[in-house]
């Protein structure tokens, strides 16, 4: 497609997929799609191999079938992968999956909140943070909690558009900046 960037093409595939199949799936299924996109981003050579003309089409489809089985993805999405393969756009698969996930979240007013703490948090603490952020943002909040001892003590909340941190590590960074300035 002349005049379109790779990301434009991936977004067009993503939008078309959501228009046709978006209402058939749950948020959890879209999370599986995001995990698959992450995997493909980390292993880009897999998509490069699928682009090679010396590899038989049957073998490429067999790989796609195994990939879908591994990540518990849905058949309608497999058809999209076959279409990407047929149109020689399989190298856009990771971008397309990420775009589908991002568009789905936007359409359903969902935000992923990454909660990073120095120590493990209780379910009750996580629910309080989720409630607070829901009230603050007005969005449906899905929390992913990670422990990072490098914070020393404290917590960090992060979304695609928002970052809030109160930790010893943050205070040390501020102090370092003040000493340098």
Rosetta constraint file for C-alpha pairs under 8 A:
AtomPair CA 4 CA 8 HARMONIC 5.83 0.50
AtomPair CA 4 CA 9 HARMONIC 6.47 0.50
AtomPair CA 5 CA 9 HARMONIC 6.40 0.50
AtomPair CA 6 CA 10 HARMONIC 6.23 0.50
AtomPair CA 6 CA 92 HARMONIC 7.16 0.50
AtomPair CA 7 CA 11 HARMONIC 6.08 0.50
AtomPair CA 7 CA 95 HARMONIC 7.05 0.50
AtomPair CA 8 CA 12 HARMONIC 6.25 0.50
AtomPair CA 9 CA 13 HARMONIC 6.40 0.50
AtomPair CA 10 CA 14 HARMONIC 6.15 0.50
AtomPair CA 10 CA 92 HARMONIC 5.96 0.50
AtomPair CA 10 CA 93 HARMONIC 7.63 0.50
AtomPair CA 10 CA 95 HARMONIC 5.94 0.50
AtomPair CA 10 CA 96 HARMONIC 4.60 0.50
AtomPair CA 10 CA 99 HARMONIC 7.14 0.50
AtomPair CA 11 CA 15 HARMONIC 6.00 0.50
AtomPair CA 11 CA 95 HARMONIC 7.93 0.50
AtomPair CA 11 CA 96 HARMONIC 6.24 0.50
AtomPair CA 11 CA 99 HARMONIC 5.87 0.50
AtomPair CA 11 CA 100 HARMONIC 7.67 0.50
AtomPair CA 12 CA 16 HARMONIC 6.08 0.50
AtomPair CA 13 CA 17 HARMONIC 6.10 0.50
AtomPair CA 13 CA 96 HARMONIC 6.48 0.50
AtomPair CA 14 CA 18 HARMONIC 6.23 0.50
AtomPair CA 14 CA 96 HARMONIC 5.42 0.50
AtomPair CA 14 CA 97 HARMONIC 7.05 0.50
AtomPair CA 14 CA 99 HARMONIC 5.76 0.50
AtomPair CA 14 CA 100 HARMONIC 4.72 0.50
AtomPair CA 14 CA 103 HARMONIC 7.82 0.50
AtomPair CA 15 CA 19 HARMONIC 6.08 0.50
AtomPair CA 15 CA 100 HARMONIC 6.87 0.50
AtomPair CA 15 CA 103 HARMONIC 7.48 0.50
AtomPair CA 16 CA 20 HARMONIC 6.33 0.50
AtomPair CA 17 CA 21 HARMONIC 5.73 0.50
AtomPair CA 17 CA 22 HARMONIC 6.74 0.50
AtomPair CA 17 CA 77 HARMONIC 7.93 0.50
AtomPair CA 17 CA 80 HARMONIC 7.49 0.50
AtomPair CA 17 CA 100 HARMONIC 7.55 0.50
AtomPair CA 18 CA 22 HARMONIC 4.01 0.50
AtomPair CA 18 CA 23 HARMONIC 7.55 0.50
AtomPair CA 18 CA 100 HARMONIC 6.79 0.50
AtomPair CA 18 CA 104 HARMONIC 7.46 0.50
AtomPair CA 21 CA 25 HARMONIC 7.69 0.50
AtomPair CA 21 CA 76 HARMONIC 7.23 0.50
AtomPair CA 22 CA 104 HARMONIC 7.50 0.50
AtomPair CA 25 CA 29 HARMONIC 6.16 0.50
AtomPair CA 25 CA 30 HARMONIC 7.21 0.50
AtomPair CA 26 CA 30 HARMONIC 6.52 0.50
AtomPair CA 27 CA 31 HARMONIC 6.24 0.50
AtomPair CA 28 CA 32 HARMONIC 6.49 0.50
AtomPair CA 29 CA 33 HARMONIC 6.52 0.50
AtomPair CA 29 CA 73 HARMONIC 7.20 0.50
AtomPair CA 30 CA 34 HARMONIC 6.36 0.50
AtomPair CA 30 CA 101 HARMONIC 6.07 0.50
AtomPair CA 30 CA 104 HARMONIC 7.96 0.50
AtomPair CA 31 CA 35 HARMONIC 6.36 0.50
AtomPair CA 31 CA 101 HARMONIC 7.51 0.50
AtomPair CA 32 CA 36 HARMONIC 6.27 0.50
AtomPair CA 32 CA 71 HARMONIC 6.46 0.50
AtomPair CA 32 CA 72 HARMONIC 7.07 0.50
AtomPair CA 32 CA 73 HARMONIC 6.77 0.50
AtomPair CA 33 CA 37 HARMONIC 6.21 0.50
AtomPair CA 33 CA 71 HARMONIC 7.70 0.50
AtomPair CA 33 CA 73 HARMONIC 6.68 0.50
AtomPair CA 33 CA 97 HARMONIC 6.30 0.50
AtomPair CA 33 CA 98 HARMONIC 7.80 0.50
AtomPair CA 33 CA 101 HARMONIC 7.13 0.50
AtomPair CA 34 CA 38 HARMONIC 6.23 0.50
AtomPair CA 34 CA 97 HARMONIC 6.60 0.50
AtomPair CA 34 CA 98 HARMONIC 6.07 0.50
AtomPair CA 34 CA 101 HARMONIC 6.30 0.50
AtomPair CA 35 CA 39 HARMONIC 6.25 0.50
AtomPair CA 35 CA 71 HARMONIC 7.82 0.50
AtomPair CA 36 CA 40 HARMONIC 6.22 0.50
AtomPair CA 36 CA 71 HARMONIC 6.33 0.50
AtomPair CA 36 CA 94 HARMONIC 7.72 0.50
AtomPair CA 36 CA 97 HARMONIC 7.80 0.50
AtomPair CA 37 CA 41 HARMONIC 6.11 0.50
AtomPair CA 37 CA 93 HARMONIC 7.64 0.50
AtomPair CA 37 CA 94 HARMONIC 4.61 0.50
AtomPair CA 37 CA 95 HARMONIC 7.23 0.50
AtomPair CA 37 CA 97 HARMONIC 5.58 0.50
AtomPair CA 37 CA 98 HARMONIC 5.94 0.50
AtomPair CA 38 CA 42 HARMONIC 6.24 0.50
AtomPair CA 38 CA 94 HARMONIC 7.30 0.50
AtomPair CA 39 CA 43 HARMONIC 6.13 0.50
AtomPair CA 40 CA 44 HARMONIC 5.60 0.50
AtomPair CA 40 CA 46 HARMONIC 7.28 0.50
AtomPair CA 40 CA 47 HARMONIC 7.47 0.50
AtomPair CA 40 CA 93 HARMONIC 7.88 0.50
AtomPair CA 40 CA 94 HARMONIC 5.58 0.50
AtomPair CA 41 CA 94 HARMONIC 5.99 0.50
AtomPair CA 43 CA 47 HARMONIC 7.93 0.50
AtomPair CA 44 CA 48 HARMONIC 6.58 0.50
AtomPair CA 45 CA 49 HARMONIC 6.18 0.50
AtomPair CA 46 CA 50 HARMONIC 6.47 0.50
AtomPair CA 47 CA 51 HARMONIC 6.36 0.50
AtomPair CA 47 CA 90 HARMONIC 6.40 0.50
AtomPair CA 47 CA 91 HARMONIC 5.22 0.50
AtomPair CA 47 CA 93 HARMONIC 7.72 0.50
AtomPair CA 48 CA 52 HARMONIC 6.75 0.50
AtomPair CA 48 CA 91 HARMONIC 6.41 0.50
AtomPair CA 49 CA 55 HARMONIC 7.74 0.50
AtomPair CA 50 CA 55 HARMONIC 7.25 0.50
AtomPair CA 50 CA 60 HARMONIC 5.94 0.50
AtomPair CA 50 CA 85 HARMONIC 7.74 0.50
AtomPair CA 50 CA 90 HARMONIC 7.00 0.50
AtomPair CA 50 CA 91 HARMONIC 7.88 0.50
AtomPair CA 51 CA 85 HARMONIC 7.65 0.50
AtomPair CA 51 CA 88 HARMONIC 6.91 0.50
AtomPair CA 51 CA 90 HARMONIC 6.57 0.50
AtomPair CA 51 CA 91 HARMONIC 6.87 0.50
AtomPair CA 55 CA 59 HARMONIC 6.85 0.50
AtomPair CA 55 CA 60 HARMONIC 6.98 0.50
AtomPair CA 56 CA 60 HARMONIC 6.45 0.50
AtomPair CA 57 CA 61 HARMONIC 6.23 0.50
AtomPair CA 58 CA 62 HARMONIC 6.12 0.50
AtomPair CA 59 CA 63 HARMONIC 6.20 0.50
AtomPair CA 60 CA 64 HARMONIC 6.34 0.50
AtomPair CA 61 CA 65 HARMONIC 6.11 0.50
AtomPair CA 61 CA 82 HARMONIC 7.26 0.50
AtomPair CA 62 CA 66 HARMONIC 6.29 0.50
AtomPair CA 63 CA 67 HARMONIC 6.09 0.50
AtomPair CA 64 CA 68 HARMONIC 6.14 0.50
AtomPair CA 64 CA 78 HARMONIC 7.41 0.50
AtomPair CA 64 CA 81 HARMONIC 7.53 0.50
AtomPair CA 65 CA 69 HARMONIC 6.23 0.50
AtomPair CA 65 CA 78 HARMONIC 7.58 0.50
AtomPair CA 66 CA 70 HARMONIC 6.14 0.50
AtomPair CA 67 CA 71 HARMONIC 6.34 0.50
AtomPair CA 68 CA 72 HARMONIC 5.69 0.50
AtomPair CA 68 CA 73 HARMONIC 5.06 0.50
AtomPair CA 68 CA 74 HARMONIC 7.39 0.50
AtomPair CA 68 CA 78 HARMONIC 7.08 0.50
AtomPair CA 69 CA 73 HARMONIC 6.73 0.50
AtomPair CA 73 CA 77 HARMONIC 7.05 0.50
AtomPair CA 73 CA 78 HARMONIC 7.65 0.50
AtomPair CA 74 CA 78 HARMONIC 6.67 0.50
AtomPair CA 75 CA 79 HARMONIC 6.50 0.50
AtomPair CA 76 CA 80 HARMONIC 6.68 0.50
AtomPair CA 77 CA 81 HARMONIC 6.45 0.50
AtomPair CA 78 CA 82 HARMONIC 6.27 0.50
AtomPair CA 79 CA 83 HARMONIC 6.18 0.50
AtomPair CA 80 CA 84 HARMONIC 6.16 0.50
AtomPair CA 81 CA 85 HARMONIC 6.10 0.50
AtomPair CA 81 CA 90 HARMONIC 6.87 0.50
AtomPair CA 81 CA 93 HARMONIC 6.98 0.50
AtomPair CA 82 CA 86 HARMONIC 6.07 0.50
AtomPair CA 83 CA 87 HARMONIC 6.04 0.50
AtomPair CA 84 CA 88 HARMONIC 5.99 0.50
AtomPair CA 84 CA 89 HARMONIC 4.67 0.50
AtomPair CA 84 CA 90 HARMONIC 4.70 0.50
AtomPair CA 84 CA 92 HARMONIC 7.62 0.50
AtomPair CA 84 CA 93 HARMONIC 7.26 0.50
AtomPair CA 85 CA 89 HARMONIC 5.89 0.50
AtomPair CA 85 CA 90 HARMONIC 4.77 0.50
AtomPair CA 89 CA 93 HARMONIC 7.47 0.50
AtomPair CA 92 CA 96 HARMONIC 5.93 0.50
AtomPair CA 93 CA 97 HARMONIC 6.13 0.50
AtomPair CA 94 CA 98 HARMONIC 6.22 0.50
AtomPair CA 95 CA 99 HARMONIC 6.05 0.50
AtomPair CA 96 CA 100 HARMONIC 6.10 0.50
AtomPair CA 97 CA 101 HARMONIC 6.26 0.50
AtomPair CA 98 CA 102 HARMONIC 6.11 0.50
AtomPair CA 99 CA 103 HARMONIC 5.95 0.50
AtomPair CA 100 CA 104 HARMONIC 6.02 0.50
AtomPair CA 101 CA 105 HARMONIC 6.24 0.50
AtomPair CA 102 CA 106 HARMONIC 6.23 0.50
AtomPair CA 103 CA 107 HARMONIC 6.08 0.50
AtomPair CA 104 CA 108 HARMONIC 6.19 0.50
AtomPair CA 105 CA 109 HARMONIC 5.80 0.50
AtomPair CA 105 CA 110 HARMONIC 4.74 0.50
AtomPair CA 105 CA 111 HARMONIC 6.74 0.50
AtomPair CA 106 CA 110 HARMONIC 6.34 0.50
AtomPair CA 109 CA 139 HARMONIC 5.43 0.50
AtomPair CA 109 CA 140 HARMONIC 6.13 0.50
AtomPair CA 110 CA 139 HARMONIC 5.67 0.50
AtomPair CA 110 CA 140 HARMONIC 4.67 0.50
AtomPair CA 110 CA 141 HARMONIC 5.95 0.50
AtomPair CA 110 CA 142 HARMONIC 7.33 0.50
AtomPair CA 111 CA 139 HARMONIC 6.41 0.50
AtomPair CA 111 CA 140 HARMONIC 6.17 0.50
AtomPair CA 111 CA 141 HARMONIC 5.11 0.50
AtomPair CA 111 CA 142 HARMONIC 6.30 0.50
AtomPair CA 111 CA 159 HARMONIC 7.05 0.50
AtomPair CA 112 CA 141 HARMONIC 6.01 0.50
AtomPair CA 112 CA 142 HARMONIC 4.97 0.50
AtomPair CA 112 CA 143 HARMONIC 6.06 0.50
AtomPair CA 112 CA 144 HARMONIC 7.33 0.50
AtomPair CA 112 CA 159 HARMONIC 6.00 0.50
AtomPair CA 112 CA 160 HARMONIC 7.83 0.50
AtomPair CA 113 CA 141 HARMONIC 6.48 0.50
AtomPair CA 113 CA 142 HARMONIC 5.93 0.50
AtomPair CA 113 CA 143 HARMONIC 4.82 0.50
AtomPair CA 113 CA 144 HARMONIC 6.20 0.50
AtomPair CA 113 CA 157 HARMONIC 6.71 0.50
AtomPair CA 113 CA 158 HARMONIC 5.73 0.50
AtomPair CA 113 CA 159 HARMONIC 5.05 0.50
AtomPair CA 114 CA 143 HARMONIC 5.91 0.50
AtomPair CA 114 CA 144 HARMONIC 4.89 0.50
AtomPair CA 114 CA 145 HARMONIC 5.95 0.50
AtomPair CA 114 CA 146 HARMONIC 7.51 0.50
AtomPair CA 114 CA 156 HARMONIC 7.97 0.50
AtomPair CA 114 CA 157 HARMONIC 5.80 0.50
AtomPair CA 114 CA 158 HARMONIC 5.09 0.50
AtomPair CA 114 CA 159 HARMONIC 6.28 0.50
AtomPair CA 115 CA 143 HARMONIC 6.77 0.50
AtomPair CA 115 CA 144 HARMONIC 6.02 0.50
AtomPair CA 115 CA 145 HARMONIC 4.69 0.50
AtomPair CA 115 CA 146 HARMONIC 6.27 0.50
AtomPair CA 115 CA 155 HARMONIC 7.19 0.50
AtomPair CA 115 CA 156 HARMONIC 5.89 0.50
AtomPair CA 115 CA 157 HARMONIC 4.83 0.50
AtomPair CA 115 CA 158 HARMONIC 6.62 0.50
AtomPair CA 116 CA 145 HARMONIC 5.83 0.50
AtomPair CA 116 CA 146 HARMONIC 4.85 0.50
AtomPair CA 116 CA 147 HARMONIC 5.59 0.50
AtomPair CA 116 CA 148 HARMONIC 6.33 0.50
AtomPair CA 116 CA 155 HARMONIC 5.70 0.50
AtomPair CA 116 CA 156 HARMONIC 5.02 0.50
AtomPair CA 116 CA 157 HARMONIC 6.44 0.50
AtomPair CA 117 CA 121 HARMONIC 7.42 0.50
AtomPair CA 117 CA 145 HARMONIC 7.76 0.50
AtomPair CA 117 CA 146 HARMONIC 6.55 0.50
AtomPair CA 117 CA 147 HARMONIC 5.04 0.50
AtomPair CA 117 CA 148 HARMONIC 5.84 0.50
AtomPair CA 117 CA 149 HARMONIC 7.47 0.50
AtomPair CA 117 CA 151 HARMONIC 6.99 0.50
AtomPair CA 117 CA 153 HARMONIC 7.48 0.50
AtomPair CA 117 CA 154 HARMONIC 5.92 0.50
AtomPair CA 117 CA 155 HARMONIC 4.33 0.50
AtomPair CA 117 CA 156 HARMONIC 6.26 0.50
AtomPair CA 118 CA 147 HARMONIC 5.61 0.50
AtomPair CA 118 CA 148 HARMONIC 5.04 0.50
AtomPair CA 118 CA 149 HARMONIC 4.51 0.50
AtomPair CA 118 CA 150 HARMONIC 6.83 0.50
AtomPair CA 118 CA 151 HARMONIC 5.22 0.50
AtomPair CA 118 CA 152 HARMONIC 5.68 0.50
AtomPair CA 118 CA 153 HARMONIC 5.10 0.50
AtomPair CA 118 CA 154 HARMONIC 5.75 0.50
AtomPair CA 118 CA 155 HARMONIC 6.49 0.50
AtomPair CA 119 CA 147 HARMONIC 5.83 0.50
AtomPair CA 119 CA 148 HARMONIC 7.26 0.50
AtomPair CA 119 CA 149 HARMONIC 6.75 0.50
AtomPair CA 119 CA 153 HARMONIC 7.43 0.50
AtomPair CA 120 CA 146 HARMONIC 7.92 0.50
AtomPair CA 120 CA 147 HARMONIC 5.97 0.50
AtomPair CA 121 CA 125 HARMONIC 6.04 0.50
AtomPair CA 121 CA 126 HARMONIC 6.52 0.50
AtomPair CA 122 CA 126 HARMONIC 6.35 0.50
AtomPair CA 123 CA 127 HARMONIC 6.11 0.50
AtomPair CA 124 CA 128 HARMONIC 6.24 0.50
AtomPair CA 125 CA 129 HARMONIC 6.32 0.50
AtomPair CA 126 CA 130 HARMONIC 6.12 0.50
AtomPair CA 126 CA 143 HARMONIC 7.80 0.50
AtomPair CA 126 CA 145 HARMONIC 7.95 0.50
AtomPair CA 127 CA 131 HARMONIC 6.04 0.50
AtomPair CA 128 CA 132 HARMONIC 6.12 0.50
AtomPair CA 129 CA 133 HARMONIC 6.13 0.50
AtomPair CA 130 CA 134 HARMONIC 6.00 0.50
AtomPair CA 130 CA 141 HARMONIC 6.40 0.50
AtomPair CA 130 CA 142 HARMONIC 7.63 0.50
AtomPair CA 130 CA 143 HARMONIC 6.78 0.50
AtomPair CA 131 CA 135 HARMONIC 6.24 0.50
AtomPair CA 132 CA 136 HARMONIC 6.18 0.50
AtomPair CA 133 CA 137 HARMONIC 5.90 0.50
AtomPair CA 133 CA 138 HARMONIC 7.94 0.50
AtomPair CA 133 CA 141 HARMONIC 7.23 0.50
AtomPair CA 134 CA 138 HARMONIC 5.33 0.50
AtomPair CA 134 CA 139 HARMONIC 5.61 0.50
AtomPair CA 134 CA 140 HARMONIC 6.31 0.50
AtomPair CA 134 CA 141 HARMONIC 5.93 0.50
AtomPair CA 135 CA 139 HARMONIC 7.89 0.50
AtomPair CA 149 CA 153 HARMONIC 7.57 0.50
AtomPair CA 150 CA 169 HARMONIC 7.00 0.50
AtomPair CA 151 CA 155 HARMONIC 7.31 0.50
AtomPair CA 151 CA 167 HARMONIC 5.85 0.50
AtomPair CA 151 CA 168 HARMONIC 6.19 0.50
AtomPair CA 151 CA 169 HARMONIC 4.91 0.50
AtomPair CA 151 CA 170 HARMONIC 7.52 0.50
AtomPair CA 152 CA 167 HARMONIC 7.01 0.50
AtomPair CA 152 CA 168 HARMONIC 5.73 0.50
AtomPair CA 152 CA 169 HARMONIC 6.14 0.50
AtomPair CA 153 CA 167 HARMONIC 5.43 0.50
AtomPair CA 153 CA 168 HARMONIC 5.54 0.50
AtomPair CA 153 CA 169 HARMONIC 7.59 0.50
AtomPair CA 154 CA 165 HARMONIC 7.77 0.50
AtomPair CA 154 CA 166 HARMONIC 5.60 0.50
AtomPair CA 154 CA 167 HARMONIC 4.00 0.50
AtomPair CA 154 CA 168 HARMONIC 6.54 0.50
AtomPair CA 155 CA 165 HARMONIC 5.88 0.50
AtomPair CA 155 CA 166 HARMONIC 5.60 0.50
AtomPair CA 155 CA 167 HARMONIC 5.78 0.50
AtomPair CA 156 CA 163 HARMONIC 7.40 0.50
AtomPair CA 156 CA 164 HARMONIC 5.75 0.50
AtomPair CA 156 CA 165 HARMONIC 4.16 0.50
AtomPair CA 156 CA 166 HARMONIC 6.38 0.50
AtomPair CA 156 CA 167 HARMONIC 7.41 0.50
AtomPair CA 157 CA 162 HARMONIC 7.79 0.50
AtomPair CA 157 CA 163 HARMONIC 5.79 0.50
AtomPair CA 157 CA 164 HARMONIC 5.17 0.50
AtomPair CA 157 CA 165 HARMONIC 6.22 0.50
AtomPair CA 158 CA 162 HARMONIC 5.59 0.50
AtomPair CA 158 CA 163 HARMONIC 4.54 0.50
AtomPair CA 158 CA 164 HARMONIC 6.48 0.50
AtomPair CA 159 CA 163 HARMONIC 6.53 0.50
AtomPair CA 165 CA 170 HARMONIC 6.98 0.50
AtomPair CA 166 CA 170 HARMONIC 6.54 0.50
AtomPair CA 166 CA 171 HARMONIC 7.79 0.50
AtomPair CA 167 CA 171 HARMONIC 6.42 0.50
AtomPair CA 168 CA 172 HARMONIC 6.12 0.50
AtomPair CA 169 CA 173 HARMONIC 6.26 0.50
AtomPair CA 170 CA 174 HARMONIC 6.29 0.50
AtomPair CA 171 CA 175 HARMONIC 6.15 0.50
AtomPair CA 172 CA 176 HARMONIC 6.10 0.50
AtomPair CA 173 CA 177 HARMONIC 6.23 0.50
AtomPair CA 174 CA 178 HARMONIC 6.22 0.50
AtomPair CA 175 CA 179 HARMONIC 6.20 0.50
AtomPair CA 176 CA 180 HARMONIC 6.18 0.50
AtomPair CA 177 CA 181 HARMONIC 6.12 0.50
